[in-house]
Amino acid sequence: MTIITQIIDSALSQGHPEWADHSFSQRVEKLLQWSNHLAEHPDFGVLAAKMVRFQCQRALNLIAEAELMPGPTGESNELYTAPRGVFYITSDNKASVVAIVGQITAALAAGNAIIVALQNEEAMIASVIVEGLHQANVPKLTVQQVNATETDVDDVRLAGVCFVGSKQKEIELNQQLAKRDGLLAQLIAETDQERLANITDPHFVLRFITERTRTINVTAVGGNATLLELGGGNH
């Protein structure tokens, strides 16, 4: 069993469920604590902290509350969001730290677990990011770091891959993911490292969730409420 396989195992069995069980407000509170830690970094701290706060605010507007959809026969329908699972975060050399932080924040705000595997020059930055999240009491198995040389995005249990870097590498990753067996994994890439066009999209956090509907039938015989939950599983 490879190191990355073991890490995915622990993320799925413990890291993801533990983090997903946190309420949205609890997750955001820890992420904002992390932003305060990032702000102290002399090189990228201020901009990275602003990105964390931006993503948390967008998530608050889009996924914090369930949407009530009254049914025609008296039942109550709620549309809500759930995390997708485990996301793999990677990059080229000299990738935008602010972009990486944006992807990590959106993934975690939505309730997912992440595996961070940044290339050579960014490996030390990855350690700063991961340690900062752990200091903010994000569970250690929710956010894990792996050496970029031990990567394996072919594992079908990964819900998606986040990438910051060149257009050519994005194409290569997309082709690699398309060849996987099982369910398709989405590639969430940022190749415009100046404007950060994808990450600053107001709906960016929706790339990390799945929608589910909860129906409560209040018209059942005898007044018993039947609770049904319909969703897309973990993906």
JOBEL-V921313 format. One record per backbone hydrogen bond with DSSP energy under -1.0 kcal/mol. NH is the residue of the N-H (numbers start at 0). CO is the residue of the C=O. If there is no record, write none. Layout:
# JOBEL-V921313
NH:CO + NH:CO
This chain:
# JOBEL-V921313
5:1 + 6:2 + 7:3 + 8:4 + 9:5 + 10:6 + 11:7 + 12:8 + 13:9 + 14:9 + 15:10 + 17:13 + 18:14 + 19:15 + 20:16 + 21:18 + 26:22 + 27:23 + 28:24 + 29:25 + 30:26 + 31:27 + 32:28 + 33:29 + 34:30 + 35:31 + 36:32 + 37:33 + 38:34 + 39:36 + 40:37 + 44:40 + 47:43 + 48:44 + 49:45 + 50:46 + 51:47 + 52:48 + 53:49 + 54:50 + 55:51 + 56:52 + 57:53 + 58:54 + 59:55 + 60:56 + 61:57 + 62:58 + 66:78 + 68:76 + 70:74 + 73:70 + 75:215 + 77:213 + 78:66 + 79:211 + 81:209 + 86:112 + 87:159 + 88:114 + 89:161 + 91:163 + 99:95 + 100:96 + 101:97 + 102:98 + 103:99 + 104:100 + 105:101 + 106:102 + 107:103 + 108:104 + 109:105 + 110:107 + 111:106 + 112:84 + 113:141 + 114:86 + 115:143 + 116:88 + 121:118 + 122:119 + 125:121 + 126:122 + 127:123 + 128:124 + 129:125 + 130:126 + 131:127 + 132:128 + 133:129 + 134:130 + 135:131 + 136:133 + 137:132 + 141:138 + 142:138 + 143:113 + 145:115 + 149:146 + 154:151 + 157:154 + 158:85 + 159:85 + 160:185 + 161:87 + 162:187 + 163:89 + 164:189 + 169:165 + 170:166 + 171:167 + 172:168 + 173:169 + 174:170 + 175:171 + 176:172 + 177:173 + 179:176 + 185:158 + 187:160 + 189:162 + 192:190 + 195:191 + 199:195 + 200:197 + 203:200 + 205:202 + 206:203 + 207:204 + 209:81 + 211:79 + 212:229 + 213:77 + 214:227 + 215:75 + 216:225 + 222:219 + 225:216 + 227:214 + 229:212 + 234:231
